[in-house]
Amino acid sequence: MRGRDIAERVGITERAAQAIIADLVRDGYVRRTREGRRNRYTINTASPLRHPLEAEHSAGDLLAVLGKLATPARARRS
């Protein structure tokens, strides 16, 4: 999915979507790899959530709850 498509679906500008993606890359939640003229983004499912009350959970756990991942990342690591 292109950044433009993400922005449209979420209801923000393309520039705002790019800034959010850059923040996620900087914080280690997303990894960017260059493929020709395009970027490919991969979610780091092992990244812990930032809020102290949620720090024991990972991004993969959150995606699993949202139904975007088959099983929590923690279960796959065990």
N, CA, C and O of each residue as an XYZ file, in Angstrom:
312
protein
N       0.851     -1.170      0.000
C       0.000      0.000      0.000
C       0.904      1.242      0.000
O       1.903      1.297      0.716
N       0.547      2.192     -0.781
C       1.325      3.429     -0.863
C       0.975      4.359      0.296
O      -0.106      4.275      0.879
N       1.920      5.248      0.616
C       1.674      6.240      1.665
C       0.452      7.076      1.363
O      -0.298      7.434      2.271
N       0.245      7.387      0.112
C      -0.920      8.161     -0.315
C      -2.212      7.413      0.022
O      -3.192      8.011      0.467
N      -2.198      6.094     -0.197
C      -3.383      5.277      0.089
C      -3.641      5.190      1.593
O      -4.790      5.234      2.035
N      -2.571      5.067      2.374
C      -2.710      5.032      3.833
C      -3.316      6.341      4.320
O      -4.250      6.342      5.123
N      -2.782      7.452      3.832
C      -3.272      8.768      4.242
C      -4.750      8.931      3.923
O      -5.520      9.420      4.750
N      -5.140      8.524      2.734
C      -6.535      8.649      2.323
C      -7.445      7.793      3.204
O      -8.512      8.237      3.628
N      -7.011      6.561      3.472
C      -7.831      5.644      4.272
C      -7.990      6.135      5.712
O      -9.050      5.972      6.317
N      -6.923      6.739      6.258
C      -6.947      7.200      7.642
C      -7.569      8.594      7.755
O      -8.056      8.979      8.818
N      -7.548      9.330      6.670
C      -8.138     10.675      6.690
C      -7.151     11.755      7.101
O      -7.526     12.732      7.749
N      -5.875     11.578      6.719
C      -4.850     12.578      6.995
C      -4.138     12.900      5.689
O      -4.372     12.260      4.664
N      -3.263     13.903      5.743
C      -2.522     14.251      4.538
C      -1.409     13.231      4.301
O      -0.986     12.529      5.220
N      -0.948     13.164      3.066
C       0.143     12.255      2.738
C       1.404     12.633      3.516
O       2.156     11.763      3.957
N       1.622     13.915      3.676
C       2.789     14.391      4.424
C       2.714     13.951      5.888
O       3.729     13.568      6.471
N       1.530     14.003      6.480
C       1.363     13.553      7.870
C       1.619     12.051      7.980
O       2.238     11.596      8.943
N       1.149     11.285      7.006
C       1.378      9.841      7.001
C       2.878      9.552      6.899
O       3.381      8.659      7.581
N       3.590     10.290      6.061
C       5.030     10.108      5.922
C       5.748     10.418      7.228
O       6.693      9.722      7.600
N       5.303     11.462      7.923
C       5.925     11.833      9.201
C       5.695     10.745     10.250
O       6.600     10.425     11.021
N       4.497     10.183     10.282
C       4.199      9.116     11.240
C       5.048      7.886     10.938
O       5.598      7.271     11.851
N       5.156      7.529      9.672
C       5.976      6.378      9.284
C       7.433      6.627      9.664
O       8.099      5.720     10.161
N       7.938      7.835      9.440
C       9.319      8.170      9.803
C       9.521      8.021     11.312
O      10.561      7.526     11.745
N       8.546      8.441     12.116
C       8.632      8.286     13.571
C       8.674      6.806     13.958
O       9.448      6.413     14.830
N       7.846      5.993     13.312
C       7.820      4.561     13.609
C       9.138      3.887     13.238
O       9.604      2.990     13.940
N       9.737      4.326     12.128
C      11.046      3.796     11.721
C      12.098      4.217     12.747
O      12.892      3.394     13.199
N      12.101      5.487     13.107
C      13.079      6.015     14.072
C      13.000      5.290     15.415
O      14.027      5.022     16.039
N      11.787      4.974     15.858
C      11.595      4.331     17.160
C      11.733      2.811     17.116
O      11.619      2.151     18.149
N      11.976      2.250     15.930
C      12.235      0.824     15.816
C      11.006     -0.061     15.665
O      11.124     -1.286     15.700
N       9.837      0.529     15.500
C       8.621     -0.266     15.321
C       8.495     -0.788     13.891
O       7.849     -1.806     13.643
N       9.116     -0.084     12.969
C       9.047     -0.431     11.548
C      10.454     -0.378     10.974
O      11.244      0.501     11.318
N      10.759     -1.328     10.095
C      12.062     -1.346      9.408
C      11.816     -1.014      7.932
O      10.913     -1.561      7.300
N      12.636     -0.109      7.403
C      12.525      0.316      6.005
C      13.673     -0.295      5.208
O      14.835     -0.193      5.603
N      13.342     -0.929      4.085
C      14.371     -1.431      3.176
C      14.046     -0.914      1.784
O      12.885     -0.853      1.379
N      15.067     -0.555      1.080
C      14.915      0.008     -0.264
C      14.872     -1.132     -1.280
O      15.736     -2.008     -1.265
N      13.874     -1.125     -2.157
C      13.752     -2.093     -3.249
C      13.592     -1.313     -4.545
O      12.485     -0.933     -4.927
N      14.712     -1.082     -5.210
C      14.673     -0.260     -6.415
C      14.322      1.171     -6.058
O      15.013      1.812     -5.267
N      13.240      1.667     -6.647
C      12.797      3.037     -6.363
C      11.773      3.092     -5.244
O      11.303      4.174     -4.895
N      11.425      1.965     -4.685
C      10.393      1.906     -3.649
C      10.969      1.499     -2.309
O      12.048      0.913     -2.230
N      10.235      1.818     -1.262
C      10.581      1.372      0.085
C       9.634      0.247      0.484
O       8.449      0.264      0.150
N      10.175     -0.725      1.202
C       9.359     -1.799      1.757
C       9.466     -1.669      3.270
O      10.559     -1.524      3.816
N       8.323     -1.724      3.937
C       8.277     -1.558      5.381
C       7.858     -2.861      6.034
O       6.931     -3.530      5.576
N       8.551     -3.216      7.114
C       8.258     -4.427      7.863
C       8.052     -4.048      9.324
O       8.847     -3.297      9.889
N       7.000     -4.560      9.931
C       6.715     -4.266     11.335
C       7.600     -5.132     12.216
O       7.709     -6.340     12.002
N       8.228     -4.518     13.199
C       9.017     -5.243     14.194
C       8.048     -5.671     15.301
O       7.785     -4.905     16.228
N       7.527     -6.876     15.202
C       6.493     -7.338     16.135
C       7.019     -7.539     17.547
O       6.226     -7.643     18.483
N       8.341     -7.598     17.728
C       8.912     -7.787     19.063
C       9.077     -6.476     19.825
O       9.384     -6.500     21.016
N       8.881     -5.337     19.172
C       9.052     -4.040     19.841
C       8.056     -3.890     20.978
O       6.857     -4.095     20.786
N       8.547     -3.533     22.168
C       7.622     -3.321     23.286
C       6.838     -2.028     23.094
O       7.335     -1.073     22.497
N       5.617     -2.006     23.602
C       4.826     -0.780     23.558
C       5.449      0.237     24.503
O       6.075     -0.148     25.490
N       5.290      1.525     24.222
C       6.002      2.578     24.955
C       5.420      2.930     26.310
O       6.172      3.242     27.234
N       4.118      2.889     26.455
C       3.506      3.321     27.716
C       3.910      2.360     28.830
O       3.868      1.146     28.635
N       4.302      2.880     29.998
C       4.741      2.011     31.098
C       3.729      0.924     31.479
O       4.123     -0.182     31.848
N       2.455      1.225     31.395
C       1.439      0.225     31.740
C       1.307     -0.859     30.676
O       0.754     -1.925     30.946
N       1.802     -0.603     29.485
C       1.693     -1.550     28.380
C       3.045     -2.138     27.974
O       3.110     -2.919     27.025
N       4.116     -1.783     28.670
C       5.473     -2.160     28.265
C       5.709     -3.668     28.227
O       6.606     -4.133     27.524
N       4.927     -4.426     28.964
C       5.109     -5.888     28.939
C       4.538     -6.510     27.666
O       4.747     -7.695     27.404
N       3.830     -5.725     26.887
C       3.248     -6.208     25.636
C       4.040     -5.679     24.445
O       4.695     -4.640     24.531
N       3.973     -6.404     23.344
C       4.718     -6.016     22.141
C       3.765     -5.504     21.057
O       2.544     -5.622     21.160
N       4.366     -4.937     20.026
C       3.578     -4.502     18.867
C       2.853     -5.700     18.257
O       1.724     -5.564     17.785
N       3.488     -6.863     18.263
C       2.858     -8.079     17.753
C       1.642     -8.485     18.560
O       0.647     -8.950     18.006
N       1.722     -8.307     19.883
C       0.564     -8.600     20.736
C      -0.614     -7.699     20.353
O      -1.752     -8.156     20.254
N      -0.322     -6.424     20.140
C      -1.366     -5.474     19.764
C      -1.989     -5.841     18.423
O      -3.211     -5.810     18.271
N      -1.152     -6.188     17.456
C      -1.659     -6.573     16.141
C      -2.492     -7.848     16.225
O      -3.483     -7.988     15.508
N      -2.099     -8.774     17.091
C      -2.867    -10.008     17.255
C      -4.251     -9.704     17.818
O      -5.246    -10.275     17.371
N      -4.315     -8.809     18.796
C      -5.604     -8.426     19.380
C      -6.493     -7.763     18.338
O      -7.708     -7.960     18.324
N      -5.872     -6.978     17.469
C      -6.629     -6.291     16.424
C      -6.990     -7.219     15.267
O      -7.690     -6.816     14.339
N      -6.509     -8.464     15.326
C      -6.830     -9.434     14.292
C      -5.980     -9.315     13.051
O      -6.347     -9.846     12.003
N      -4.843     -8.627     13.139
C      -3.968     -8.434     11.984
C      -2.807     -9.422     11.973
O      -2.022     -9.449     11.025
N      -2.696    -10.232     13.023
C      -1.614    -11.189     13.140
C      -2.217    -12.460     13.711
O      -3.035    -12.393     14.628
N      -1.835    -13.602     13.195
C      -2.450    -14.873     13.597
C      -2.241    -15.175     15.073
O      -3.190    -15.546     15.764
N      -1.017    -15.022     15.569
C      -0.739    -15.297     16.982
C       0.185    -14.223     17.520
O       0.937    -13.621     16.753
N       0.147    -13.968     18.815
C       1.042    -12.951     19.386
C       2.502    -13.318     19.155
O       2.861    -14.495     19.124
N       3.338    -12.299     18.995
C       4.768    -12.506     18.767
C       5.392    -13.286     19.909
O       6.271    -14.117     19.681
N       4.957    -13.034     21.126
C       5.517    -13.727     22.283
C       5.296    -15.231     22.164
O       6.187    -16.008     22.509
N       4.143    -15.654     21.689
C       3.847    -17.085     21.551
C       4.755    -17.715     20.512
O       5.150    -18.869     20.673
N       5.103    -16.993     19.445
C       5.983    -17.547     18.416
C       7.413    -17.662     18.914
O       8.149    -18.548     18.481
N       7.821    -16.768     19.828
C       9.193    -16.797     20.342
C       9.392    -17.939     21.320
O      10.521    -18.403     21.478
N       8.352    -18.410     21.981
C       8.481    -19.464     22.998
C       8.731    -20.811     22.390
O       8.863    -21.800     23.112
